[in-house]
Amino acid sequence: LKTIATLIKYGAKGFLSKGCKPKELEYAILQIYSGKFCFESLFPDEPNWGFNNKFKEYATLDLSKRELEVAKLMSTDKAYKEIASDLNISPNTIENIRVRIFEKTGSKTRTEAVLLLISMGLININ
């Protein structure tokens, strides 16, 4: 997660492993050329993997200040229990916030949610 977030921070639109298949490379080039993101390692089990400009679909996300605060900490290597401790709230509260973030972003994973929020400029990593 941290590596992919850093790549995005510095302007990368995609990433493929050296062992990717020619069809995967072609797909990635087309996705990036059309203005989308394409990170193979995010969705390796999906036939049409890619981070496909979800920010257009969720352009009016309404995350609370607390949700954004938790999302920023989700972009670190910290476990949810550590995030709860840092914010001085219970792990159950963090779980509830995590669920709301996933629902509002349409994400299934922590990585997907964080990358979406970074791409939208709602959180940044330093």
C-alpha positions, 0 to 999 in steps of 0.5 A: 500500500505505501509503495503504491501510494508513493507511486501515485503521489509522484504521478504514476498512473499504473504499475505492472510486474516484469512478468506481466502478459502482453495482453495485460500490458496492452490493457494497462496502456489503454487504461492509462492512455484513456486517463484511468489508473491501472495497478496490477497488484491491487486486483490480481484475481480479477480478470479486468483488474485496474483502478478505473477512475472511480473518483469520477463516480464518487466525485461528491463523496461526503466523508466526515472530518473523522472519516478523513482522519482515519483514512489518512491513517489507513494509508500508513502501515498501522493496524486498525488497533494502532489507529484507534489508540492514536486517535484515542477511540475504541477499536469498534469505533474504528471498525464502524468508521472503516465500514462507512469509508468502504461504503462511501467509496465503494471499496472492498479493501483498505488499499482501494479506499486509500488510493481512491481518496488520494486520487481525489485529493481528499487525503495526501501522504507525506 
